[in-house]
Amino acid sequence: MNNYFILDSLNLLFLIALVVVTVCVMIYQGFNYCKTPKKNFRYYSIFFLFFLSMVGALLSNHLGLTWVFVEATTLTSAYLIMLHKSKNSLEATWKYTFLCSIGISLAFVGIILLLIGSGNVNSLFYDDLYANATAINPFWLKLSFIFILIGFGTKAGFAPVHSWLPDAHAEAPSPVSAMLSATLLNSAVLVILRLVKLMSLAGLGHTVQVLMLAMGLLSIFITAVYVYKIRNYKRMLAYSSVENMGIIAIGIALGSLGTIGALIHVLSHSLIKSSLFLTSGNILHLYNTKEVAEVKDIVTKNKCTAWLWLLGAMLILAIPPSPLFLSEFLIIKQFLLNQQYIMCIAFVLLLTFILYGIMSTVLKMDYTKDTNKETEPAKLPFNNYLPQIVLIVTAIVLGIYMPNGLFELIKNAGGAIW
């Protein structure tokens, strides 16, 4: 008899990222994030439900149950996005709810198509599906995977079904943005990885490679286009998430070293991006604006925030000793081993454009002097620095030395996909 919840090498990696980021977010926001006790109680109750829904999605061993938990993440996180109830946050919440609901509906259609093609299997437990992969009708399985990839890919932030992500991440409170980017996207990615394994066992790996390579490269291309007209620094981080989800999709599609690189990228992106979103909360508190043009001379305003902002940007752009440098190196190496030279060149060029765009923006915000007025230093509570310091130091350590136990876990997780 199958268990509805399991813990294996694949979801353990995602669960580690979820727990670490959640603990850091809780330290950052404390237990009195909202102004009134009533609102505070509502916020933390829903925040806890959001966390539990992601845990459920990660641990689920049943595709239908996973679908339920992923839908629960939409319902719980919607309130968190519109917490401040501004015009923009309400608009972002409606867009997020509408588009993700459409996506999850398409995923539901994909599940139905999978059941149609599975014949006598008549089970949505992953173990049963894997054991009977070759018995599933290839036509229905391909069609099912397309719907599921688009459906859960919407939640994961893959282009071209990513359009909710920049608005929701930009308008949500910074701790919520950290959770959305560093943990929510992972929950949807894991579901796709479970289906990638099913496709591989059924001998349909080529279909997976074509679709995920296309979505991955498109995700990076869209980010490369956006970074040359950055106006809102939180939207910049949101588009960076689209880029990094694209890199993960490409790594998975390439297989072998690419898959290992993609899984290293999942963990590292969670650590670094959550740090950046929390630091963006510091900047918003100091300047009361999300506009890049209105944020100047952070290094004078608050030196610690300036350094966290700069280091986080360097790490997310895979500048050594970032662990993302290792993950992208493995992906590039797999491109070369597969003799996919043109796509490799496009991949490197797009990442270079993004590096230039984001880094120039971060440096301007940190070091451009305000000629209209003198910048006055300001202080923030220590808990507004500590989580980012922990996350950045952890990421740097992983970039220099990855413990054998963690690397074995990543290798085993890679083996659980292809």
C-alpha positions in Angstrom: 0.0 0.0 0.0 1.4 3.4 -1.0 1.8 6.2 1.5 0.3 9.6 0.6 3.4 11.3 2.0 7.0 10.3 1.5 10.5 11.7 2.1 13.1 10.9 -0.5 16.4 12.4 -1.7 14.6 14.7 -4.2 12.0 16.3 -2.0 14.4 16.4 1.0 16.6 18.9 -1.0 13.6 21.1 -1.6 12.4 20.8 2.0 15.8 21.9 3.3 15.6 25.1 1.2 12.0 25.7 2.4 12.9 25.3 6.1 16.1 27.4 6.0 14.4 30.3 4.1 11.3 30.2 6.4 13.4 30.4 9.5 15.4 33.3 8.2 12.2 35.1 7.1 10.7 34.6 10.5 13.8 36.1 12.2 13.6 39.1 9.8 10.0 39.9 10.3 9.7 38.9 14.0 6.4 38.2 15.6 4.9 41.7 15.3 5.1 42.4 11.6 1.6 44.1 11.4 0.5 47.1 13.3 -2.6 45.8 15.1 -2.9 42.5 17.1 -5.9 41.3 15.0 -4.1 41.9 11.7 -0.9 40.4 13.1 -2.8 37.2 14.2 -4.4 36.9 10.7 -1.1 37.4 8.9 0.8 34.8 10.9 -2.0 32.3 10.8 -2.2 32.5 7.0 1.6 32.6 6.7 1.7 29.3 8.7 -1.0 27.8 6.4 1.1 28.9 3.4 4.1 27.2 4.8 2.1 24.0 5.5 0.7 23.9 2.0 4.2 24.0 0.6 5.3 21.3 2.9 2.4 19.2 1.8 3.1 19.8 -1.9 6.8 18.7 -1.4 6.0 15.6 0.6 3.0 14.4 -1.4 3.4 11.0 -3.1 0.2 11.3 -5.1 -0.2 13.6 -8.1 -3.8 14.5 -7.3 -3.0 15.4 -3.7 0.0 17.4 -4.9 -2.4 19.3 -7.1 -4.6 20.1 -4.1 -1.6 21.4 -2.0 -0.3 23.6 -4.9 -3.8 25.1 -5.3 -3.7 25.7 -1.5 -0.5 27.7 -1.9 -2.3 30.0 -4.2 -5.3 30.6 -1.9 -3.1 31.2 1.2 -0.4 33.4 -0.5 -3.0 35.6 -2.2 -3.9 37.3 1.2 -0.2 37.8 2.0 0.4 39.5 -1.4 -2.4 42.0 -0.8 -1.5 42.6 2.9 -1.1 46.4 2.5 -4.2 46.7 0.3 -2.8 49.3 -2.0 -4.2 49.7 -5.5 -1.1 48.0 -7.0 -1.1 45.1 -4.5 -4.8 44.4 -5.1 -4.2 44.4 -8.8 -1.2 42.1 -8.5 -3.2 39.7 -6.2 -6.1 39.5 -8.7 -3.6 38.9 -11.6 -1.8 36.2 -9.5 -4.9 34.4 -8.4 -6.5 34.5 -11.9 -3.4 33.4 -13.9 -2.3 30.7 -11.4 -5.9 29.4 -11.2 -5.9 29.1 -15.0 -2.6 27.3 -14.8 -3.7 24.9 -12.1 -6.8 24.2 -14.1 -4.7 23.3 -17.1 -2.6 21.0 -14.8 -5.9 19.4 -13.7 -6.7 18.7 -17.4 -3.3 17.1 -17.7 -4.0 14.8 -14.8 -7.2 13.7 -16.4 -5.4 13.0 -19.7 -2.9 11.0 -17.8 -5.6 8.9 -16.3 -7.1 8.4 -19.7 -3.8 7.1 -21.1 -2.9 5.0 -18.0 -5.6 2.4 -18.8 -5.6 -0.3 -16.1 -3.1 1.4 -13.9 -5.9 3.6 -12.4 -3.6 5.2 -9.8 -2.0 8.6 -9.3 0.6 7.5 -6.8 4.0 8.3 -8.3 5.3 4.8 -7.5 2.5 3.1 -9.4 2.9 5.5 -12.3 6.7 4.8 -12.5 6.2 1.0 -12.2 3.7 1.1 -15.1 5.3 3.9 -17.2 5.7 1.8 -20.3 2.1 0.7 -20.2 0.8 4.3 -20.4 -0.3 5.3 -23.9 2.5 7.6 -25.3 0.1 9.9 -27.1 -1.9 10.7 -23.9 1.2 10.9 -21.8 2.8 13.4 -24.1 -0.4 15.5 -24.2 -0.7 15.2 -20.4 2.9 16.4 -19.9 2.3 19.4 -22.0 -0.7 20.5 -20.0 1.0 19.7 -16.7 4.2 21.6 -17.7 2.2 24.7 -18.7 0.0 24.4 -15.7 2.6 24.0 -13.0 5.1 26.0 -15.1 2.8 28.9 -14.6 3.2 28.6 -10.8 7.0 28.0 -11.2 7.4 31.2 -13.2 8.5 29.7 -16.6 8.1 31.9 -19.6 5.9 32.5 -21.4 3.4 31.8 -18.6 5.3 33.9 -16.0 3.4 37.3 -16.3 1.9 37.1 -12.7 5.3 36.8 -11.1 6.8 40.3 -11.5 3.7 42.0 -10.2 3.1 39.7 -7.3 6.8 39.7 -6.1 7.1 43.5 -6.5 3.9 44.3 -4.6 4.1 41.7 -1.8 5.7 42.6 1.5 9.4 41.8 1.3 9.3 38.7 3.6 6.5 37.3 1.5 8.4 38.1 -1.7 11.3 36.0 -0.3 8.9 33.1 0.4 7.3 33.4 -3.1 10.6 33.4 -5.0 12.7 31.1 -2.8 10.1 28.4 -1.8 6.8 28.7 -3.7 8.4 28.4 -7.1 10.3 25.3 -6.0 7.1 23.6 -5.0 5.8 23.8 -8.5 9.2 22.8 -10.0 9.2 19.6 -7.9 5.9 18.5 -9.4 7.3 18.9 -12.9 10.4 16.9 -11.9 8.2 14.0 -10.8 6.6 14.0 -14.2 9.9 14.3 -16.0 10.9 11.0 -14.4 7.7 9.4 -15.6 8.4 10.7 -19.2 11.9 9.3 -19.0 10.8 5.9 -17.8 8.3 5.8 -20.7 11.0 6.6 -23.2 9.8 10.1 -24.0 12.8 12.0 -22.6 13.3 13.8 -25.9 9.9 15.6 -25.6 10.9 16.8 -22.2 14.2 18.1 -23.4 12.7 20.1 -26.3 9.9 21.7 -24.2 12.0 22.5 -21.2 14.9 23.9 -23.3 12.5 26.1 -25.1 10.9 27.4 -21.9 14.2 27.8 -20.2 15.9 29.8 -22.9 12.8 32.0 -23.4 12.7 32.7 -19.6 16.3 33.9 -19.7 15.7 35.9 -22.9 12.8 37.8 -21.4 14.8 38.7 -18.4 17.7 39.9 -20.6 15.3 42.2 -22.4 13.8 43.6 -19.2 17.1 44.4 -17.4 17.8 47.2 -19.7 14.8 49.2 -18.6 14.8 48.6 -14.9 12.7 51.1 -12.9 11.6 49.0 -9.9 14.2 47.1 -7.9 11.8 44.5 -6.6 10.6 43.8 -10.1 14.2 43.4 -11.1 14.6 40.7 -8.5 11.3 39.1 -9.7 12.6 38.9 -13.3 15.8 37.5 -11.9 13.7 34.7 -10.5 12.2 34.1 -14.0 15.8 33.9 -15.3 16.9 31.4 -12.6 13.8 29.2 -13.1 14.8 29.2 -16.8 18.3 28.1 -15.9 16.9 25.2 -13.7 14.6 24.1 -16.6 17.6 24.1 -19.0 19.7 22.1 -16.6 17.0 19.5 -16.1 16.5 19.2 -19.8 20.2 18.6 -20.5 20.4 15.7 -18.0 23.5 14.3 -16.4 25.8 17.1 -15.2 23.1 19.6 -16.2 20.6 18.0 -13.8 23.1 18.1 -10.9 23.8 21.8 -11.8 20.1 22.5 -11.8 19.6 21.0 -8.3 22.5 22.9 -7.0 20.9 26.0 -8.5 17.6 25.3 -6.8 19.1 25.3 -3.3 21.5 28.2 -4.0 18.9 30.4 -5.6 16.6 29.9 -2.6 19.3 31.1 -0.2 20.5 34.0 -2.3 17.2 35.3 -3.6 15.5 35.3 -0.2 18.5 37.3 1.1 18.0 39.9 -1.7 14.3 40.2 -1.2 14.8 40.7 2.6 17.5 43.4 1.8 15.1 45.0 -0.6 12.8 45.4 2.5 15.5 47.3 4.2 15.9 49.6 1.2 12.1 50.2 1.1 12.1 51.0 4.8 15.0 53.5 4.4 13.7 55.3 1.2 10.0 54.5 1.2 10.1 53.9 -2.6 10.6 51.0 -5.0 11.8 53.2 -7.8 15.5 52.7 -8.7 15.9 56.4 -9.7 14.9 57.6 -6.2 17.3 55.3 -4.3 20.8 56.7 -4.1 23.9 56.4 -2.0 22.8 53.5 0.1 26.4 53.0 1.3 26.1 56.3 3.2 22.5 55.8 4.3 23.1 52.3 5.7 26.4 50.7 5.0 25.4 47.2 6.1 22.4 47.2 3.7 24.6 48.5 0.9 27.0 45.6 1.3 24.2 43.0 1.6 22.7 44.4 -1.5 26.0 44.3 -3.4 27.0 40.8 -2.2 23.6 39.4 -2.9 23.6 40.7 -6.4 27.1 39.3 -7.1 26.1 35.9 -5.8 22.8 35.7 -7.8 24.7 36.7 -10.9 27.0 33.7 -10.4 30.2 35.7 -9.7 32.6 33.5 -7.7 32.5 32.3 -5.0 28.8 32.0 -5.7 27.5 28.4 -5.8 25.6 29.5 -8.9 28.9 29.7 -10.7 29.3 26.0 -10.1 25.8 25.2 -11.2 26.0 27.3 -14.4 29.5 25.8 -15.1 28.1 22.3 -15.0 25.2 23.3 -17.3 27.6 24.9 -19.8 29.8 21.8 -19.7 26.8 19.6 -20.4 25.9 21.8 -23.3 29.4 21.2 -24.7 29.2 17.5 -24.1 25.9 17.3 -25.9 27.5 19.4 -28.8 24.8 22.0 -28.5 27.2 24.8 -29.3 24.7 27.4 -30.6 22.4 27.1 -27.6 25.4 27.2 -25.3 26.6 30.5 -26.9 23.1 32.0 -26.6 22.9 30.9 -23.0 26.2 32.5 -22.0 25.5 35.7 -23.9 22.1 36.2 -22.3 23.5 35.6 -18.9 26.2 38.2 -19.6 23.6 40.8 -20.7 21.6 40.1 -17.4 24.8 40.4 -15.3 25.6 43.8 -16.8 22.0 45.1 -16.4 21.5 44.1 -12.8 25.0 44.8 -11.6 25.0 48.4 -13.1 21.6 49.0 -11.4 22.9 47.8 -8.0 26.1 49.8 -8.2 24.1 53.0 -9.0 21.8 52.4 -6.1 24.7 51.8 -3.7 27.2 54.5 -4.8 25.5 57.3 -6.8 25.6 60.5 -4.7 22.4 62.5 -4.3 23.2 66.0 -5.6 19.9 67.5 -4.4 20.4 66.7 -0.7 22.9 65.3 1.7 22.3 61.7 2.6 21.7 61.2 6.3 22.7 57.8 7.9 19.9 55.7 9.3 19.9 52.6 11.5 17.8 49.4 11.4 17.3 46.7 14.0 19.9 43.9 13.9 17.3 41.3 12.9 17.0 43.2 9.6 20.6 42.2 8.8 21.2 38.8 10.6 19.1 36.6 8.2 20.8 38.0 5.1 24.2 37.6 6.7 23.5 33.9 7.5 22.1 33.2 4.0 24.9 35.0 2.2 27.7 33.3 4.3 26.0 29.9 3.8 25.9 30.5 0.0 29.5 31.5 -0.1 30.6 28.5 1.9 28.7 26.2 -0.5 30.4 28.0 -3.4 33.8 27.3 -1.9 33.2 23.9 -0.2 30.2 21.7 -0.6 29.9 19.0 2.2 30.1 15.5 0.9 26.7 14.6 2.5 25.0 17.5 0.7 26.6 16.7 -2.6 25.6 13.0 -2.3 22.1 14.1 -1.6 22.1 16.3 -4.8 23.5 13.4 -6.8 20.9 11.0 -5.5 18.2 13.6 -6.2 19.5 13.9 -9.8 19.3 10.1 -10.1 15.7 10.2 -9.0 14.8 12.4 -12.0 16.4 10.7 -15.0 
